[in-house]
Amino acid sequence: MFELSYRLTLSFSEKKEIDYSKASEYILRNATALGDILAKGPDADFSTNLGTIPIIDFAYCMNYTKDILSSGIREDIFDFTEGDGELYFALKNDEVLIRSSYNEGVIRVSFDEFKNKIDELYTGVKEDMFSQYPGLKENKKFSEWYHRKL
């Protein structure tokens, strides 16, 4: 079983002064919805406890990693811009192996389950952000980059 989700750490009331219908890609990717990721498997836990992970950017990057691995490229790296940690993804024999630079172990997950978990995260983050941040649905910049494909 592979768990991939997130937990917000900044209260929504702290960000009410931003007009999300006009917020830039930088603000949306790096300064909105900060929190922690939960990434666990039976043999490893790569969850964070920093409270500063940009969740929208993380969901976008995980969707991009899914697309990279689906395109035939066998490896990808996610670099936490707010720290020195990395997650490493390798596709081998229809199984994704996930390692991190900050914790030992390997999460092994079937490629199908990996893709499903990424889709759930990506869609869930978008829906949560639309409900929590007024105006985000009207933000054309968000729609352009969040739905961008390879």
C-alpha positions, -999 to +999 in steps of 0.1 A: +000+000+000+013+034-010+001+066+007+005+099-010-012+130+004-006+163+021-013+183+052-015+221+052+002+240+080-006+276+073-041+287+082-062+299+053-070+331+071-033+341+069-035+343+031-069+361+026-053+394+015-041+379-018-063+383-049-061+347-062-078+355-094-047+376-104-019+359-084+012+351-104+025+316-111+053+322-087+029+331-058+007+302-066+035+277-069+058+289-040+038+309-015+003+294-015-008+263+005+023+255+024+025+223+043+039+188+044+037+158+021+028+123+034+046+097+013+046+062+029+050+026+019+054-006+039+092-003+040+098+035+040+084+068+050+094+099+031+069+123+047+081+157+056+078+177+088+089+211+077+056+229+072+070+248+042+065+225+012+045+243-015+017+218-020+004+231-053+039+229-068+044+195-053+012+182-069+021+197-103+056+182-101+043+148-092+019+149-121+049+158-143+069+129-129+040+106-138+040+119-173+078+116-176+077+079-165+047+073-188+066+087-218+093+060-216+119+079-196+127+056-167+139+080-140+130+114-126+140+135-095+119+158-075+140+185-058+125+203-027+133+239-035+128+249+001+154+224+014+181+201+002+160+170+000+152+150-031+129+122-041+141+098-068+118+078-090+128+048-111+104+027-133+116-009-135+094-038-148+061-020-142+071-010-107+081+024-094+109+025-069+110+057-048+140+067-027+149+099-009+180+118+000+167+124+036+155+090+048+165+054+042+145+027+025+126+022-007+089+025-015+079+000-041+046+005-059+031-008-091+031+017-119-007+016-121-011+023-084+015+051-086-003+068-115-037+065-096-022+080-065-007+109-084-040+115-102-058+115-068-033+140-054-033+163-084-071+164-087-076+166-049-051+195-045-068+214-073-103+209-058-091+218-023-074+250-035-105+260-055-126+257-023-102+274+000-088+302-021-115+325-036-108+336-071-084+308-080-109+293-105-108+325-124-070+327-125-060+321-161-023+317-152-032+289-129-052+270-155-024+275-181+005+261-161-013+236-138-028+217-168+004+220-189+016+186-203+049+174-216 
